[in-house]
Amino acid sequence: MKEQSIHCLIIDFSGLYALDTMVIDHLFKINDVLGLLGVRSIITGIRPVLAQVAIRLGVDLSSLQTFATV
């Protein structure tokens, strides 16, 4: 990603209608890999109902930078 001078990547989940532990696990892995490459990831489009599902699953999303919309 350095060759392309990417410093920030916006990942939009507005098309995501279901959230489970596998999706959440991949989300954190993607965030970690991008961080190792020096790319800051911003997560957008997580609907309130999906945020509630994450809370019920016991997932703490506070370590991810999130915004409601792009």
N, C-alpha and C positions, 0 to 999 in steps of 0.2 A: 504494500500500500504506500510505502514511502516513495516509490517511483512515480506514483500518481498524486502525491502530495495531499492525501486524504487525512484530515485531522478529526473529522466528526462524521458520524453516520447516523442518520435518522431511520429508525426501524418502526414502521407503522403497522399496528396490529388491529386496525379498524375492521378488517375483514375476518377477524378471528371470532368465532361464535362459541367455541368450547375451550375450556382451559383445564388441563390435568397436570399431574406431577411430571409427566414426560415433557410436555411443552415448556413448563416452568424450568425444568432442568436444562433443556436446550437453550432457553433464553439466557440463563446465567452462564452457560458455557460460551455462548457467542459473545456475551459481554466480556468475559475473562480473556478470550482469545484476542478480541479487538483491543482490549487494554494492553495486552502484551505487545501488540503491534504499534502501540502509540495512538490508537484511534479511540476517541471518546464516542460512546454510543448513547443515543437518546431514544427512549422508548415512547411512542405515542399511540393513541387510539385504544387504550385499554378501557373498555366500558365499565361503568360502575358495577354491573352485575358480575363481570369477570374479576374485578378487584375483590368483591365479596367472596367469590369462590376461592381465590388465593388465600384470603384470610382464613376461611374455613379449613383449608388444607394446611394451615399453619405456616405459610410462606411469608417471609418478610421481604417486601419489594423496596424497602427504603434505601437499599444500597444502589439501586438503579435510578438514573435520572429519568424521570417520566413527566410527560405533559399530556393533557387531555386531547389536544389536537395538534396538527402540524403547524 
